[in-house]
């Protein structure tokens, strides 16, 4: 599956727009990572425990979006983006979305 943040795919013609596809994941940092990350946040800088949670959430949301595109018969996803919303302390929704297309 071709996935791009662009609006077109070089060398390929878009024959049909199938609609928006998405993958949604809600993650919590977990007690252990939350405590360790909380202590590290006092010192500032990158908090690897939280970065790892974020990366896994993005990857899972991306994979769910690709599966959604596959399920509706898409050849590619264009204009792919991520969005995130905090639900509460330690819980965040990660959304991967884009436009599913058929290529010529």
C-alpha positions as CSV (number, residue, x, y, z in Angstrom):
1,X,0.0,0.0,0.0
2,X,1.4,3.4,-1.0
3,X,0.9,6.0,1.7
4,X,2.0,9.6,1.2
5,X,1.4,13.0,2.9
6,X,1.3,14.5,-0.6
7,X,-1.8,15.0,-2.8
8,X,-0.6,12.9,-5.7
9,X,1.7,10.0,-6.4
10,X,4.4,10.7,-8.9
11,X,4.1,8.8,-12.1
12,X,0.6,7.4,-11.2
13,X,-2.8,8.6,-12.1
14,X,-5.6,8.7,-9.5
15,X,-8.7,7.1,-11.1
16,X,-11.0,7.2,-8.1
17,X,-11.3,8.8,-4.7
18,X,-12.8,6.2,-2.3
19,X,-13.1,8.5,0.8
20,X,-11.4,9.1,4.1
21,X,-9.8,6.2,5.9
22,X,-8.7,6.3,9.5
23,X,-7.1,4.3,12.3
24,X,-7.8,5.3,15.9
25,X,-5.9,4.2,19.0
26,X,-6.4,5.3,22.6
27,X,-3.3,4.8,24.8
28,X,-2.4,5.2,28.4
29,X,1.2,5.5,29.6
30,X,0.6,2.8,32.2
31,X,1.5,3.1,35.9
32,X,5.2,2.2,35.6
33,X,6.0,4.3,32.6
34,X,3.9,7.1,34.1
35,X,5.8,7.2,37.3
36,X,9.2,7.0,35.6
37,X,8.2,9.6,33.0
38,X,6.8,11.9,35.7
39,X,10.1,11.9,37.6
40,X,12.1,12.5,34.3
41,X,9.8,15.4,33.4
42,X,11.1,17.2,36.4
43,X,14.5,17.4,34.9
44,X,13.3,18.3,31.4
45,X,14.4,16.9,28.0
46,X,13.2,13.8,26.1
47,X,11.2,11.3,28.1
48,X,12.0,8.0,26.3
49,X,9.3,6.0,28.2
50,X,6.6,8.3,26.9
51,X,8.1,8.6,23.4
52,X,8.0,4.8,23.1
53,X,4.3,4.8,24.0
54,X,3.6,7.6,21.5
55,X,5.6,5.8,18.7
56,X,3.7,2.5,19.3
57,X,0.4,4.3,19.3
58,X,1.2,6.1,16.0
59,X,2.4,2.8,14.4
60,X,-0.8,1.0,15.5
61,X,-3.0,3.9,14.2
62,X,-1.1,3.9,10.9
63,X,-1.6,0.1,10.5
64,X,-5.3,0.4,11.3
65,X,-5.7,3.1,8.7
66,X,-3.8,1.0,6.0
67,X,-6.1,-1.9,6.9
68,X,-9.2,0.3,6.5
69,X,-7.9,1.4,3.1
70,X,-7.2,-2.2,2.1
71,X,-10.7,-3.3,3.2
72,X,-12.3,-0.8,0.8
73,X,-10.1,-1.8,-2.1
74,X,-7.7,1.2,-2.2
75,X,-4.3,1.1,-3.9
76,X,-3.0,4.1,-2.0
77,X,-3.6,6.7,0.7
78,X,-2.9,10.3,-0.1
79,X,-2.8,13.4,2.2
80,X,-2.0,11.2,5.2
81,X,-1.9,13.0,8.6
82,X,-1.7,12.2,12.3
83,X,-3.7,13.9,15.1
84,X,-3.8,13.4,18.8
85,X,-6.2,14.4,21.6
86,X,-5.6,14.1,25.3
87,X,-8.6,12.5,27.0
88,X,-7.4,12.8,30.5
89,X,-4.2,12.5,32.5
90,X,-2.2,9.8,30.8
91,X,-4.7,8.9,28.1
92,X,-4.3,10.0,24.5
93,X,-6.2,9.3,21.3
94,X,-4.0,9.0,18.2
95,X,-5.7,9.2,14.8
96,X,-4.0,8.4,11.5
97,X,-6.2,9.5,8.5
98,X,-6.0,10.2,4.8
99,X,-7.8,9.8,1.5
100,X,-8.0,6.3,0.0
101,X,-7.6,6.2,-3.8
102,X,-7.6,3.8,-6.7
103,X,-4.6,4.2,-9.1
104,X,-4.5,3.9,-12.9
